[in-house]
Amino acid sequence: MRLEGKTALITGGGAGIGAAIAEVFTAEGAKVCITGRRENVLAETAAALPPGCVLICAGDVGDCDDAQRMVETALEFNGTLDILVNNAAIDTAGSVVDIDPDLWRRMIETNLTGPFLMMKQALPHMIQAGGGSIVNIASLAGIRCLPGMPAYCSSKAGLIMLTKQVALDYGYANIRCNVVCPGGTRTAMLENSLAPAAKALDTDLDGVFARMSAKSPLRRVASPEEIARICLCLASDDFSFVTGAEVVADGGAHVVDVNGTWLSDAGLKWGEA
């Protein structure tokens, strides 16, 4: 029960990694407020959690008024907010030349401005309470580029730096701010994004995920629960001296030299004929 007596606000908490975080946090004793744009999805997720430990608040993290309302809803539990998890995000493809400027703005508003607004609303309450923990969910795409994904990669890279800035500026108030950078994680959002690739490759989603992770050391993608447990550690007092950290959770994908993968593709080893 590492989060017993604590209140957490989880954006994008209705599905995927966010729903997994809500499940893990409540199992560890926390009360949670989950937010998202789809109230019916939030209600379904809340119904599966222990009674009395969850509130829902539908809204858009990129909207100032909605962000304030989300924080105020979380405060209904006991007047304090101990943990904020900025998980809400969208993804879309389109190179710099091809992407519609309105879609670019929407991506930045959700993935970067959203966490900024949530932290702007939450930080005064954490300062008043004597501390807190913020966990931002970025992506491996924030430190490595994805082809044709400049908006997503830029928004996540910005979130990594924003995390470090908050850690620097508010450490004096006993507020920790860390960022998790997942690699491929099997969520509905990623499955929807990769469905066209499965069709083009004449395979199913299992085949696509196997191909995606074939070069990474662990040779598999993550489950949402695996990412949620990293968030649990960062949110809990177990990691009380960790702030400004960039936790890469990608099965080791970031250590692979893409210039060397052609050797294994050709069935060769370095230095061998």
C-alpha positions, 0 to 999 in steps of 0.5 A: 500500500505504497500510496495509502492516503494519497490522492492522484490525478491521472489525465487520459485515465480512461484507457491504455496506460492511463487506465493501467496506472489508475488500477495500479494506484488504487491497488496501492491505496490511492484515491484517483481522479481520472480524466479524458475527453470521453465520459463514457470511457471514463465511467467504464474504467471507473466501474472496474475500480474499487468503490469510493476510490475514483472520481471522473472528470471529462474534459480537454487538458488543452483547455485552461478551464477544463484543466482547472476543473480537473484539479478541483475535482481531484481536490474533492477527496480530501482537499489535497493533491499528492500526485499528478500523472500527465498521460493524455496524448494524441498521435498522428502522422504527417511530415513537416510539408504534409501536416495540416497546421491545425493538426500540428497545433492540436498535437502541441496543445494536447501533448505539451500545453496540456501537461503545462496547464495541468501542472500550472493548476496543480503546483500551487496546491502541492506547494501549499501541502508541502510537496508532491510528485508529478509523473509525465508520460513522454515517449521514446519518440521524444529522444529518437525520431520517428519517420513522418512524425514531427509533431508527435516527436516534437511535443514529447521532446518538449515535455521531457524538457518541461519536466526537467524545468519543473524539477529544477524550479520547484524542488525547493518545495519538495515537489518531484517531477519525472518523465517516463519515456515508453517505447512500443506499448500495446495500447488501443491507440497504438493498435489503431495507428498500426492497423494499416501497417498490418494490412499492408504487410499481410499480417495481424497486429501480433505480427506487426508488434513482433516486427517492431520489436525484433531489433530491441534487446527484449524483443517484445513491446511493453504492456500498459501495466509494466509502464504503470508500475514504473509510474508507481515507483516514481509517485511513491516515497520509494523514489523520494530522492529522484527528480528530473529523471528521464526514465526510458522504458523501451525494452532496450530499443534505444541502445541499438545502433541502426547503422549496424542492424543491416548485419543481422538482417543479412545473417552476418556478425561483425568481423565475420565473412 
